Amino acid sequence: MADDLVNDLKLSSFSGFSKLSRNERFERLQQMGVLTKEDVKFLRAGSPVEFELAEKFIENVIGYFQLPMGVATNFVIDGKAKVIPMAVEETSIIAAASKTAKWVREQGQLTTRLLGREIIGQIQLAKIKDKHRFEKIVKAQAPAWVELVNKEVAFGLVKRGGGVTHITTRFIEREDGGDMAVVHVYADPCDAMGANIINQVCEYLKEPLEETTGEKVTMCILSNLVDSRVTQARVEMEGLDEALMEKIEEASLFARLDPYRAATNNKGVLNGIDPILIATGNDWRAVEAGVHAYAARSGQYRSVTTWKREGGKLVGVFEAPLVLGVVGGVTHLHPSAKMALRMLEVQSAEELSRVCAAVGLVQNLGALRALTTVGIIEGHMKLHIKNLTLGAGAQEKEIPFVQKRLEEILSLQKRISLSHAIEALKELRAQTAAANKPPARETP
C-alpha cells in the first residue's frame, strides 16, 4: 500500500513538470522524495566539485567540463515510478523520453529482467602446439583454478555472493593455419562493473596456465562483449492505431536488415542510455562497445531493439549487455554521481542496468514514432530553436522575439538553420535601432 501511495505521488508530480521553473522543479522533486535539501543546495551552487577530487580520477588535470543534467519524467518501470537523471548536451533527448514514457504509461507497460549474471575475462595464447591436449588440460584443471582464484583474488566478490564461476576454452583459426586459444573466465561481479577484478583474476591464472599446459600466454584482459549478462526491456502497448503499429514494425525491420539504418537506430537507443551512465559515473564507452559488438554477433550489424505486432498489441524488446556498477570508482566518489544514484532509487547494478535498458527502449520508440509520422525534424527542431537563438548571439530581452520568428519560419519552410536565427536577430535589432533613433531636427 505504501509503495502504491509513493507511485501515485510521483505520477501526479510528473504533470506539468516541463513547464515549471528551476526552483519549482527543485520543490517538486523534494516533494517526491528524490532530492534532499542538501542536494538542492549543491545544485543551486552549480554542482561544485573539489579540484583535488579530479586529480584522483585522471592525469594532468586542468579543470572540469560540465554537461547539463536534467530529469526525464513519466517513467514507470516494473510497476515503479522513476525519475531519471540524465547528463547530456543534445537537444530533445529528455523531452522525447518523457513524452514517450507518458504514452507508454497510459497505453501499456514497461518491464525488465536480467538474463545471466557473469562478466567475461579473456586469456589469449596466440599460438598453441596441440589444441586437443590444451583443451583437455584446461577442462580438468578448471574447477581447481576457480577455487584458487576465489580464495586468492576474488575473495571480496565471494563475500558479497559473487566470484568466479567457471572457465571454458575457445579456439580461433589463425590466418597462417595455426590455432589461437582463448580461455574465458566467468565471474559474477555483484554490484560492481568488475573490470579491475576480472583483469586481476586473469593475470593471476597466467602462471598456473602456462605451467600446466606448457603453452605461452600472450595477454589477459576483460571482454566488453558480455553475452553472458544480457539486460532485457519489454514494452507492450494496447489500443494503438493499426497503421501506426505497422509503420513502427516496418521501421524496426529496416533496422534489423540494414546495417546502415541499424547504426543510427542503435545510436538513438544509446541516446537514452548514455546520459544515465554519465550521470551515475559509469563507463559509457565500455557499454557502447558491448552494445555494438552484441549487435554484430551474427556477422551482420543489427538493431538491438525489435518491434512487432502481437495479438493486437505493439511489442518492443531491447536486449544487449549493460554491465554497470553502483559501488567503487566514480560512482562512489563523485557527488553528482552519488546523487544521481539516489534519485534513481536503485540498490544494485542489476537494477541500474534494467532502468537503462528501459529508457533506451522508450527512447527508440519515440524516435520510430516521430520518424514514421511527422518526421524527425519537426519535434527536434522545435526544441533546437533555443540553441539556434543563443548561437546567433541573442541577448536575454531579444530571445523571445527570435524564437517566435524561428517558429514561424519552421512552420512555413519545415526547416530552420543558424542563418535564419542570425537574420531574425538582425531584423529585430534594425527595428529597435529605428525605433530608438531620435527624430530629425527641423531646419529654420
Contacts in CASP RR format, 6 or more apart in sequence:
PFRMAT RR
TARGET T0000
AUTHOR 0000-0000-0000
METHOD contacts of the structure
MODEL  1
MADDLVNDLKLSSFSGFSKLSRNERFERLQQMGVLTKEDVKFLRAGSPVE
FELAEKFIENVIGYFQLPMGVATNFVIDGKAKVIPMAVEETSIIAAASKT
AKWVREQGQLTTRLLGREIIGQIQLAKIKDKHRFEKIVKAQAPAWVELVN
KEVAFGLVKRGGGVTHITTRFIEREDGGDMAVVHVYADPCDAMGANIINQ
VCEYLKEPLEETTGEKVTMCILSNLVDSRVTQARVEMEGLDEALMEKIEE
ASLFARLDPYRAATNNKGVLNGIDPILIATGNDWRAVEAGVHAYAARSGQ
YRSVTTWKREGGKLVGVFEAPLVLGVVGGVTHLHPSAKMALRMLEVQSAE
ELSRVCAAVGLVQNLGALRALTTVGIIEGHMKLHIKNLTLGAGAQEKEIP
FVQKRLEEILSLQKRISLSHAIEALKELRAQTAAANKPPARETP
3 80 0 8 1.000
6 81 0 8 1.000
7 76 0 8 1.000
7 79 0 8 1.000
7 80 0 8 1.000
7 81 0 8 1.000
9 31 0 8 1.000
9 32 0 8 1.000
10 32 0 8 1.000
10 81 0 8 1.000
10 82 0 8 1.000
10 83 0 8 1.000
11 74 0 8 1.000
11 76 0 8 1.000
11 81 0 8 1.000
11 105 0 8 1.000
13 28 0 8 1.000
13 31 0 8 1.000
13 32 0 8 1.000
14 73 0 8 1.000
14 74 0 8 1.000
14 81 0 8 1.000
14 98 0 8 1.000
14 102 0 8 1.000
17 25 0 8 1.000
17 28 0 8 1.000
17 73 0 8 1.000
17 98 0 8 1.000
18 73 0 8 1.000
18 95 0 8 1.000
18 98 0 8 1.000
20 28 0 8 1.000
25 71 0 8 1.000
26 35 0 8 1.000
26 40 0 8 1.000
26 43 0 8 1.000
26 44 0 8 1.000
29 35 0 8 1.000
29 71 0 8 1.000
29 83 0 8 1.000
29 343 0 8 1.000
30 36 0 8 1.000
30 37 0 8 1.000
30 40 0 8 1.000
32 83 0 8 1.000
34 83 0 8 1.000
34 342 0 8 1.000
34 343 0 8 1.000
34 345 0 8 1.000
35 43 0 8 1.000
35 339 0 8 1.000
35 343 0 8 1.000
39 339 0 8 1.000
39 342 0 8 1.000
42 48 0 8 1.000
42 335 0 8 1.000
42 339 0 8 1.000
47 66 0 8 1.000
47 69 0 8 1.000
47 335 0 8 1.000
47 336 0 8 1.000
49 64 0 8 1.000
49 334 0 8 1.000
49 335 0 8 1.000
49 336 0 8 1.000
51 61 0 8 1.000
51 63 0 8 1.000
53 333 0 8 1.000
53 334 0 8 1.000
54 61 0 8 1.000
54 63 0 8 1.000
54 64 0 8 1.000
55 61 0 8 1.000
56 333 0 8 1.000
57 330 0 8 1.000
57 333 0 8 1.000
57 334 0 8 1.000
67 87 0 8 1.000
67 88 0 8 1.000
67 89 0 8 1.000
67 278 0 8 1.000
68 87 0 8 1.000
68 88 0 8 1.000
68 89 0 8 1.000
69 85 0 8 1.000
69 86 0 8 1.000
69 87 0 8 1.000
69 279 0 8 1.000
69 336 0 8 1.000
69 340 0 8 1.000
70 85 0 8 1.000
70 86 0 8 1.000
70 87 0 8 1.000
70 94 0 8 1.000
71 83 0 8 1.000
71 84 0 8 1.000
71 85 0 8 1.000
71 86 0 8 1.000
71 94 0 8 1.000
71 343 0 8 1.000
72 83 0 8 1.000
72 84 0 8 1.000
72 86 0 8 1.000
72 94 0 8 1.000
72 97 0 8 1.000
72 98 0 8 1.000
72 101 0 8 1.000
72 359 0 8 1.000
73 83 0 8 1.000
73 84 0 8 1.000
73 98 0 8 1.000
73 101 0 8 1.000
73 102 0 8 1.000
74 98 0 8 1.000
74 99 0 8 1.000
74 101 0 8 1.000
74 102 0 8 1.000
74 105 0 8 1.000
75 81 0 8 1.000
75 82 0 8 1.000
75 83 0 8 1.000
75 84 0 8 1.000
75 97 0 8 1.000
75 101 0 8 1.000
75 105 0 8 1.000
75 110 0 8 1.000
75 358 0 8 1.000
75 359 0 8 1.000
75 362 0 8 1.000
76 82 0 8 1.000
76 101 0 8 1.000
76 104 0 8 1.000
76 105 0 8 1.000
76 109 0 8 1.000
76 110 0 8 1.000
77 110 0 8 1.000
77 111 0 8 1.000
77 112 0 8 1.000
77 354 0 8 1.000
77 355 0 8 1.000
77 358 0 8 1.000
78 110 0 8 1.000
78 111 0 8 1.000
78 112 0 8 1.000
78 354 0 8 1.000
79 109 0 8 1.000
80 345 0 8 1.000
82 344 0 8 1.000
82 345 0 8 1.000
82 355 0 8 1.000
83 343 0 8 1.000
83 344 0 8 1.000
84 97 0 8 1.000
84 276 0 8 1.000
84 344 0 8 1.000
84 355 0 8 1.000
84 359 0 8 1.000
85 276 0 8 1.000
85 279 0 8 1.000
85 280 0 8 1.000
85 339 0 8 1.000
85 340 0 8 1.000
85 343 0 8 1.000
85 344 0 8 1.000
86 93 0 8 1.000
86 94 0 8 1.000
86 97 0 8 1.000
86 272 0 8 1.000
86 275 0 8 1.000
86 276 0 8 1.000
86 279 0 8 1.000
87 275 0 8 1.000
87 278 0 8 1.000
87 279 0 8 1.000
87 336 0 8 1.000
87 340 0 8 1.000
88 94 0 8 1.000
88 271 0 8 1.000
88 274 0 8 1.000
88 275 0 8 1.000
88 278 0 8 1.000
90 271 0 8 1.000
91 380 0 8 1.000
91 383 0 8 1.000
91 384 0 8 1.000
91 386 0 8 1.000
91 387 0 8 1.000
92 379 0 8 1.000
92 380 0 8 1.000
92 383 0 8 1.000
92 384 0 8 1.000
93 271 0 8 1.000
93 272 0 8 1.000
93 275 0 8 1.000
93 363 0 8 1.000
94 275 0 8 1.000
95 383 0 8 1.000
96 363 0 8 1.000
96 366 0 8 1.000
96 367 0 8 1.000
96 370 0 8 1.000
97 272 0 8 1.000
97 359 0 8 1.000
97 362 0 8 1.000
97 363 0 8 1.000
99 366 0 8 1.000
100 362 0 8 1.000
100 363 0 8 1.000
100 365 0 8 1.000
100 366 0 8 1.000
100 369 0 8 1.000
101 110 0 8 1.000
101 362 0 8 1.000
103 237 0 8 1.000
103 365 0 8 1.000
103 366 0 8 1.000
103 369 0 8 1.000
104 110 0 8 1.000
104 235 0 8 1.000
104 237 0 8 1.000
104 362 0 8 1.000
104 365 0 8 1.000
107 237 0 8 1.000
107 238 0 8 1.000
107 239 0 8 1.000
107 240 0 8 1.000
108 235 0 8 1.000
108 236 0 8 1.000
108 237 0 8 1.000
108 238 0 8 1.000
109 235 0 8 1.000
109 236 0 8 1.000
110 233 0 8 1.000
110 234 0 8 1.000
110 235 0 8 1.000
110 358 0 8 1.000
110 361 0 8 1.000
110 362 0 8 1.000
111 233 0 8 1.000
111 234 0 8 1.000
111 236 0 8 1.000
112 231 0 8 1.000
112 232 0 8 1.000
112 233 0 8 1.000
112 234 0 8 1.000
112 354 0 8 1.000
112 355 0 8 1.000
112 357 0 8 1.000
112 358 0 8 1.000
113 231 0 8 1.000
113 232 0 8 1.000
113 354 0 8 1.000
114 229 0 8 1.000
114 230 0 8 1.000
114 231 0 8 1.000
114 232 0 8 1.000
114 350 0 8 1.000
114 353 0 8 1.000
114 354 0 8 1.000
115 229 0 8 1.000
115 230 0 8 1.000
115 231 0 8 1.000
115 232 0 8 1.000
115 319 0 8 1.000
116 228 0 8 1.000
116 229 0 8 1.000
116 230 0 8 1.000
117 188 0 8 1.000
117 228 0 8 1.000
117 229 0 8 1.000
117 350 0 8 1.000
118 165 0 8 1.000
118 186 0 8 1.000
118 187 0 8 1.000
118 188 0 8 1.000
118 226 0 8 1.000
118 228 0 8 1.000
118 229 0 8 1.000
119 186 0 8 1.000
119 187 0 8 1.000
119 188 0 8 1.000
119 189 0 8 1.000
119 193 0 8 1.000
119 194 0 8 1.000
119 198 0 8 1.000
119 222 0 8 1.000
119 223 0 8 1.000
119 226 0 8 1.000
119 228 0 8 1.000
119 229 0 8 1.000
119 323 0 8 1.000
120 184 0 8 1.000
120 185 0 8 1.000
120 186 0 8 1.000
120 198 0 8 1.000
120 222 0 8 1.000
120 223 0 8 1.000
120 225 0 8 1.000
120 226 0 8 1.000
120 228 0 8 1.000
121 184 0 8 1.000
121 185 0 8 1.000
121 186 0 8 1.000
121 187 0 8 1.000
121 198 0 8 1.000
121 199 0 8 1.000
121 201 0 8 1.000
121 202 0 8 1.000
121 220 0 8 1.000
121 221 0 8 1.000
121 222 0 8 1.000
121 223 0 8 1.000
122 182 0 8 1.000
122 183 0 8 1.000
122 184 0 8 1.000
122 185 0 8 1.000
122 202 0 8 1.000
122 220 0 8 1.000
122 221 0 8 1.000
122 222 0 8 1.000
122 223 0 8 1.000
123 182 0 8 1.000
123 183 0 8 1.000
123 185 0 8 1.000
123 202 0 8 1.000
123 205 0 8 1.000
123 206 0 8 1.000
123 209 0 8 1.000
123 217 0 8 1.000
123 219 0 8 1.000
123 220 0 8 1.000
124 180 0 8 1.000
124 181 0 8 1.000
124 182 0 8 1.000
124 217 0 8 1.000
124 218 0 8 1.000
124 219 0 8 1.000
124 220 0 8 1.000
124 221 0 8 1.000
125 134 0 8 1.000
125 180 0 8 1.000
125 181 0 8 1.000
125 182 0 8 1.000
125 183 0 8 1.000
125 209 0 8 1.000
125 213 0 8 1.000
125 215 0 8 1.000
125 216 0 8 1.000
125 217 0 8 1.000
125 218 0 8 1.000
126 180 0 8 1.000
126 216 0 8 1.000
126 218 0 8 1.000
127 174 0 8 1.000
127 178 0 8 1.000
127 179 0 8 1.000
127 180 0 8 1.000
127 216 0 8 1.000
128 134 0 8 1.000
128 179 0 8 1.000
128 180 0 8 1.000
128 181 0 8 1.000
128 213 0 8 1.000
128 215 0 8 1.000
129 215 0 8 1.000
131 171 0 8 1.000
131 179 0 8 1.000
131 181 0 8 1.000
133 213 0 8 1.000
134 169 0 8 1.000
134 181 0 8 1.000
134 213 0 8 1.000
134 215 0 8 1.000
135 169 0 8 1.000
135 171 0 8 1.000
135 181 0 8 1.000
137 212 0 8 1.000
137 213 0 8 1.000
138 167 0 8 1.000
138 169 0 8 1.000
138 183 0 8 1.000
138 209 0 8 1.000
138 213 0 8 1.000
139 169 0 8 1.000
141 208 0 8 1.000
141 212 0 8 1.000
142 166 0 8 1.000
142 167 0 8 1.000
142 168 0 8 1.000
145 167 0 8 1.000
145 205 0 8 1.000
145 208 0 8 1.000
145 209 0 8 1.000
146 164 0 8 1.000
146 165 0 8 1.000
146 166 0 8 1.000
146 167 0 8 1.000
148 208 0 8 1.000
149 164 0 8 1.000
149 185 0 8 1.000
149 201 0 8 1.000
149 204 0 8 1.000
149 205 0 8 1.000
150 157 0 8 1.000
150 158 0 8 1.000
150 163 0 8 1.000
150 164 0 8 1.000
152 204 0 8 1.000
153 197 0 8 1.000
153 200 0 8 1.000
153 201 0 8 1.000
153 204 0 8 1.000
154 162 0 8 1.000
154 163 0 8 1.000
154 164 0 8 1.000
154 187 0 8 1.000
154 197 0 8 1.000
154 201 0 8 1.000
156 163 0 8 1.000
157 163 0 8 1.000
157 164 0 8 1.000
157 187 0 8 1.000
157 188 0 8 1.000
157 189 0 8 1.000
157 190 0 8 1.000
157 192 0 8 1.000
157 197 0 8 1.000
160 190 0 8 1.000
160 191 0 8 1.000
161 188 0 8 1.000
161 190 0 8 1.000
162 187 0 8 1.000
162 188 0 8 1.000
162 189 0 8 1.000
162 190 0 8 1.000
163 187 0 8 1.000
163 188 0 8 1.000
163 189 0 8 1.000
163 190 0 8 1.000
164 185 0 8 1.000
164 186 0 8 1.000
164 187 0 8 1.000
164 201 0 8 1.000
165 186 0 8 1.000
165 187 0 8 1.000
165 188 0 8 1.000
166 186 0 8 1.000
167 183 0 8 1.000
167 184 0 8 1.000
167 185 0 8 1.000
167 186 0 8 1.000
168 183 0 8 1.000
168 184 0 8 1.000
168 186 0 8 1.000
169 181 0 8 1.000
169 182 0 8 1.000
169 183 0 8 1.000
169 184 0 8 1.000
170 181 0 8 1.000
170 182 0 8 1.000
170 183 0 8 1.000
170 184 0 8 1.000
171 179 0 8 1.000
171 180 0 8 1.000
171 181 0 8 1.000
171 182 0 8 1.000
172 179 0 8 1.000
172 180 0 8 1.000
172 181 0 8 1.000
172 182 0 8 1.000
173 179 0 8 1.000
173 180 0 8 1.000
174 180 0 8 1.000
181 215 0 8 1.000
183 205 0 8 1.000
183 209 0 8 1.000
184 223 0 8 1.000
185 198 0 8 1.000
185 201 0 8 1.000
185 202 0 8 1.000
185 205 0 8 1.000
186 228 0 8 1.000
187 194 0 8 1.000
187 197 0 8 1.000
187 198 0 8 1.000
187 201 0 8 1.000
189 197 0 8 1.000
189 198 0 8 1.000
189 323 0 8 1.000
189 349 0 8 1.000
190 349 0 8 1.000
191 325 0 8 1.000
191 326 0 8 1.000
191 327 0 8 1.000
191 348 0 8 1.000
191 349 0 8 1.000
191 350 0 8 1.000
192 325 0 8 1.000
192 327 0 8 1.000
192 328 0 8 1.000
192 349 0 8 1.000
193 282 0 8 1.000
193 283 0 8 1.000
193 286 0 8 1.000
193 323 0 8 1.000
193 324 0 8 1.000
193 325 0 8 1.000
193 349 0 8 1.000
194 222 0 8 1.000
194 323 0 8 1.000
194 325 0 8 1.000
195 222 0 8 1.000
195 283 0 8 1.000
195 286 0 8 1.000
198 222 0 8 1.000
199 220 0 8 1.000
199 221 0 8 1.000
199 222 0 8 1.000
202 220 0 8 1.000
202 221 0 8 1.000
202 222 0 8 1.000
203 220 0 8 1.000
205 220 0 8 1.000
206 217 0 8 1.000
206 220 0 8 1.000
209 215 0 8 1.000
209 217 0 8 1.000
210 216 0 8 1.000
210 217 0 8 1.000
224 286 0 8 1.000
224 287 0 8 1.000
224 289 0 8 1.000
224 290 0 8 1.000
224 293 0 8 1.000
224 321 0 8 1.000
224 323 0 8 1.000
225 289 0 8 1.000
225 290 0 8 1.000
225 293 0 8 1.000
225 294 0 8 1.000
225 297 0 8 1.000
225 321 0 8 1.000
226 290 0 8 1.000
226 321 0 8 1.000
226 323 0 8 1.000
227 294 0 8 1.000
227 297 0 8 1.000
227 321 0 8 1.000
229 321 0 8 1.000
229 323 0 8 1.000
230 294 0 8 1.000
230 319 0 8 1.000
230 320 0 8 1.000
230 321 0 8 1.000
231 318 0 8 1.000
231 319 0 8 1.000
231 320 0 8 1.000
231 321 0 8 1.000
231 322 0 8 1.000
231 353 0 8 1.000
231 354 0 8 1.000
231 356 0 8 1.000
231 357 0 8 1.000
232 317 0 8 1.000
232 318 0 8 1.000
232 319 0 8 1.000
232 357 0 8 1.000
233 317 0 8 1.000
233 318 0 8 1.000
233 354 0 8 1.000
233 357 0 8 1.000
233 358 0 8 1.000
233 360 0 8 1.000
233 361 0 8 1.000
234 315 0 8 1.000
234 316 0 8 1.000
234 317 0 8 1.000
234 318 0 8 1.000
234 361 0 8 1.000
235 314 0 8 1.000
235 315 0 8 1.000
235 316 0 8 1.000
235 317 0 8 1.000
235 361 0 8 1.000
235 362 0 8 1.000
235 365 0 8 1.000
236 313 0 8 1.000
236 314 0 8 1.000
236 315 0 8 1.000
236 316 0 8 1.000
237 313 0 8 1.000
237 314 0 8 1.000
237 315 0 8 1.000
238 312 0 8 1.000
238 313 0 8 1.000
239 312 0 8 1.000
240 314 0 8 1.000
244 369 0 8 1.000
244 372 0 8 1.000
244 373 0 8 1.000
245 309 0 8 1.000
245 312 0 8 1.000
245 314 0 8 1.000
246 309 0 8 1.000
247 372 0 8 1.000
247 373 0 8 1.000
248 307 0 8 1.000
248 314 0 8 1.000
248 365 0 8 1.000
248 368 0 8 1.000
248 369 0 8 1.000
248 372 0 8 1.000
249 307 0 8 1.000
249 308 0 8 1.000
249 309 0 8 1.000
249 314 0 8 1.000
250 372 0 8 1.000
251 307 0 8 1.000
251 368 0 8 1.000
251 371 0 8 1.000
251 372 0 8 1.000
252 303 0 8 1.000
252 305 0 8 1.000
252 306 0 8 1.000
252 307 0 8 1.000
252 308 0 8 1.000
252 316 0 8 1.000
252 368 0 8 1.000
254 261 0 8 1.000
255 261 0 8 1.000
255 262 0 8 1.000
255 265 0 8 1.000
255 266 0 8 1.000
255 302 0 8 1.000
255 303 0 8 1.000
255 305 0 8 1.000
256 262 0 8 1.000
256 302 0 8 1.000
256 303 0 8 1.000
256 306 0 8 1.000
257 302 0 8 1.000
259 300 0 8 1.000
259 301 0 8 1.000
259 302 0 8 1.000
261 303 0 8 1.000
262 295 0 8 1.000
262 301 0 8 1.000
262 302 0 8 1.000
262 303 0 8 1.000
263 301 0 8 1.000
265 303 0 8 1.000
265 305 0 8 1.000
265 364 0 8 1.000
265 367 0 8 1.000
266 291 0 8 1.000
266 292 0 8 1.000
266 295 0 8 1.000
266 303 0 8 1.000
266 304 0 8 1.000
268 360 0 8 1.000
268 363 0 8 1.000
268 364 0 8 1.000
268 367 0 8 1.000
269 291 0 8 1.000
269 304 0 8 1.000
269 305 0 8 1.000
269 318 0 8 1.000
269 360 0 8 1.000
269 361 0 8 1.000
269 363 0 8 1.000
269 364 0 8 1.000
270 288 0 8 1.000
270 291 0 8 1.000
270 360 0 8 1.000
271 360 0 8 1.000
271 363 0 8 1.000
271 367 0 8 1.000
272 356 0 8 1.000
272 359 0 8 1.000
272 360 0 8 1.000
272 362 0 8 1.000
272 363 0 8 1.000
273 284 0 8 1.000
273 287 0 8 1.000
273 291 0 8 1.000
273 322 0 8 1.000
273 356 0 8 1.000
273 357 0 8 1.000
273 359 0 8 1.000
273 360 0 8 1.000
273 363 0 8 1.000
274 284 0 8 1.000
274 287 0 8 1.000
274 288 0 8 1.000
276 282 0 8 1.000
276 340 0 8 1.000
276 344 0 8 1.000
276 352 0 8 1.000
276 355 0 8 1.000
276 356 0 8 1.000
276 359 0 8 1.000
277 283 0 8 1.000
277 284 0 8 1.000
277 287 0 8 1.000
277 324 0 8 1.000
277 356 0 8 1.000
278 284 0 8 1.000
279 336 0 8 1.000
279 337 0 8 1.000
279 340 0 8 1.000
280 324 0 8 1.000
280 326 0 8 1.000
280 331 0 8 1.000
280 337 0 8 1.000
280 340 0 8 1.000
280 341 0 8 1.000
280 344 0 8 1.000
280 352 0 8 1.000
281 330 0 8 1.000
281 331 0 8 1.000
281 334 0 8 1.000
281 337 0 8 1.000
281 340 0 8 1.000
282 324 0 8 1.000
282 325 0 8 1.000
282 330 0 8 1.000
282 331 0 8 1.000
282 352 0 8 1.000
286 323 0 8 1.000
287 321 0 8 1.000
287 322 0 8 1.000
287 323 0 8 1.000
287 324 0 8 1.000
290 320 0 8 1.000
290 321 0 8 1.000
291 304 0 8 1.000
291 320 0 8 1.000
291 321 0 8 1.000
291 322 0 8 1.000
292 301 0 8 1.000
294 304 0 8 1.000
294 319 0 8 1.000
294 320 0 8 1.000
294 321 0 8 1.000
295 301 0 8 1.000
295 302 0 8 1.000
295 303 0 8 1.000
295 304 0 8 1.000
295 320 0 8 1.000
296 302 0 8 1.000
304 318 0 8 1.000
304 319 0 8 1.000
304 320 0 8 1.000
305 316 0 8 1.000
305 317 0 8 1.000
305 318 0 8 1.000
305 361 0 8 1.000
305 364 0 8 1.000
306 316 0 8 1.000
306 317 0 8 1.000
307 314 0 8 1.000
307 315 0 8 1.000
307 316 0 8 1.000
307 365 0 8 1.000
307 368 0 8 1.000
308 314 0 8 1.000
308 315 0 8 1.000
308 316 0 8 1.000
309 315 0 8 1.000
316 361 0 8 1.000
316 365 0 8 1.000
317 361 0 8 1.000
318 357 0 8 1.000
318 358 0 8 1.000
318 360 0 8 1.000
318 361 0 8 1.000
318 364 0 8 1.000
320 357 0 8 1.000
322 353 0 8 1.000
322 356 0 8 1.000
322 357 0 8 1.000
323 349 0 8 1.000
323 353 0 8 1.000
324 349 0 8 1.000
324 352 0 8 1.000
324 353 0 8 1.000
324 356 0 8 1.000
325 331 0 8 1.000
325 349 0 8 1.000
325 352 0 8 1.000
326 341 0 8 1.000
326 346 0 8 1.000
326 347 0 8 1.000
326 348 0 8 1.000
326 349 0 8 1.000
326 352 0 8 1.000
327 349 0 8 1.000
330 337 0 8 1.000
331 337 0 8 1.000
331 338 0 8 1.000
331 341 0 8 1.000
332 338 0 8 1.000
341 352 0 8 1.000
344 351 0 8 1.000
344 352 0 8 1.000
344 355 0 8 1.000
346 352 0 8 1.000
346 355 0 8 1.000
367 376 0 8 1.000
370 376 0 8 1.000
370 378 0 8 1.000
370 379 0 8 1.000
370 380 0 8 1.000
377 414 0 8 1.000
377 415 0 8 1.000
378 410 0 8 1.000
378 414 0 8 1.000
381 410 0 8 1.000
381 415 0 8 1.000
381 416 0 8 1.000
382 407 0 8 1.000
382 410 0 8 1.000
384 416 0 8 1.000
385 403 0 8 1.000
385 406 0 8 1.000
385 407 0 8 1.000
385 410 0 8 1.000
385 416 0 8 1.000
386 403 0 8 1.000
388 406 0 8 1.000
388 416 0 8 1.000
388 417 0 8 1.000
388 418 0 8 1.000
388 420 0 8 1.000
388 421 0 8 1.000
389 399 0 8 1.000
389 402 0 8 1.000
389 403 0 8 1.000
389 406 0 8 1.000
389 421 0 8 1.000
390 399 0 8 1.000
391 418 0 8 1.000
391 421 0 8 1.000
392 402 0 8 1.000
392 418 0 8 1.000
392 421 0 8 1.000
392 422 0 8 1.000
392 424 0 8 1.000
392 425 0 8 1.000
393 425 0 8 1.000
394 402 0 8 1.000
394 421 0 8 1.000
394 425 0 8 1.000
398 425 0 8 1.000
398 428 0 8 1.000
398 429 0 8 1.000
401 424 0 8 1.000
401 428 0 8 1.000
402 421 0 8 1.000
402 424 0 8 1.000
402 425 0 8 1.000
402 428 0 8 1.000
405 420 0 8 1.000
405 424 0 8 1.000
405 427 0 8 1.000
405 428 0 8 1.000
406 416 0 8 1.000
406 420 0 8 1.000
406 421 0 8 1.000
406 424 0 8 1.000
409 416 0 8 1.000
409 420 0 8 1.000
409 424 0 8 1.000
410 416 0 8 1.000
END
